[in-house]
Amino acid sequence: MYRSTTATLPDGTKAVVHSDSLIWEKAILRGNGGLANLGATVIEQLRGAGACVAVQHEDLGVIVTPHRGGATEITARVLCTDPTCLTAAETHEQELFWVQHPDTPAARAWATRRAVAGEWQLQAERESIAHYYPGPAVPLHVREGQ
């Protein structure tokens, strides 16, 4: 199920965590290609739900959570600083102010860990570049000695 969660990063930056997750029972998991297929399905769902640059072009964080009885949950997340996404997430949270999604604290903690690791800064630079040069991200290679 797709969801967006607002987060304030340690440096005060307002951000959004786009997330999607699926839970498959053991038999379904085994019959449908295992964890790799479940992970690919969740990533595809998240990319299908969001049109922002981060969702479409960033490496997604994938979290695997085993459940009792053999079921497995996979959650894909991406950290986004797009103002449009932030406004939409804030509006959604205000409309549902009486019910916080159970994943909200985990999504915010994940965002903090990503920010502390400095990964969101690279993403923000890519979002800025993609604004002016839309299209798939191309990895940059630096020759040795430069």
N, C-alpha and C positions, 0 to 999 in steps of 0.2 A: 504494500500500500504506500503510495507516494505521500510525502509530507515535507513541509518546509518549516524550519525552526529558526527564529532569530537568535543571534548570539552576539555578545559583546566580547571582543578579544582582549587579552591583557593590556594591549596598548591603547584601548579605547575604540578601536575600529568596530563599526557596526557591520555585521555579516549575517549570512544565511547559510544554514546547513540544509542542503537538499538531500533527502533520504528516500529509499525505497527498500522494502524487505519482503521476503517470502519464507514460509515455513513448509517444508515437505516432510511427510512421514517417511520412515525408513524404507518401506516397500516402494513408495513412489520415487524416492531418491535413487534407489538401486535400479529401478526400471527405466529411469530417464537420464542416464548418463552420469549419475553421481554428483559430487560437489562442484565439479567444473561446469556442468550444465546448469546447475542451480545458480551458481555465481554469474554465468553469462546471461541467464534469464533475468536476474535482478538488475544487472547493469543495463540490459536492453530496455527493461521497463522504466528505469530511471531516466535514461536518455530519451525515451519516447514521451515521458511526462514533462520534461523541461526543455525549453528552447534557449536558455541562456548559454553564453560561451563556456562557462565553467562546466556545466552538465555535459555539453557536447564534446569538449576538447580536453578536459583535465583527466588525469589519472584518478580514478575513484578509489576511495578507501573501502575495503571490503572486510566486514566483521562476521565471523562464523560463531554461532552460539548453539551448542547442543542442548536439547531439551529432554526431559524424562520420557521414557518410552521409545527413544531412538529417533525422534523427530529432530530436524536440523533447521535452524533459521540462518539466513544470510541477509545482511544489511549492507547496502552500498550507500556511501555518503560522499558528498563533495562540498567543499567550502566555497562560498561565492560572496563577492562584494559588490555585485551589480545593484545600483540604486533601485531599479525597477523590481528586482526580486525582493529586495529589502522592504519596499513599500507593500508589495503583495503579501509577504509573510506577516508583516505587522498588522495589516488589515485583517488577515485570516485569524491571527491570534486574538485580536480585539473582538472579533465576532464570536469567538468561542471562548471568551474569557473565563467562563465557569468550568470548563473542562480542559485540563492540560493533558496532552497526549502522553502516555506512559514513557515514550521514548525521548521526550524533551530533555530531561536531565542528562541522559547519556549522549545525546546529540551535541548538547552544549559543552560537555566535558571533552568530547572528541574534538570539537572546534578549538578549544583551548590548547589541547595537546598539539594539534596541527600548527597553531599559531606559534607556540613556544618553539617548535621545531623549525620555524621560519618558512614552512612550505607555502603558506598563503601569500607571501610576498611575491614569489615566482608566479603564482596564479594571477595576482593582481596585475603584474606586468604583462602577462599573456592576454588578459582581458583587455587591457589598454591597447595592445598591438592589434588584437582581433577587431577592435572597434574601427580601426582605420584600414586594416587589411583582412577582411573577412575570408574565411576558408579554413581548411584543416590546419592544425598546428604542425609545423615542420621542425624536427629537431635540428638544432644548430650544432655543428661539429667544428671544433677548433683544432687546427693542425699543431702537432708538437713543435715547440720552439717559438710559438707566437704568444 
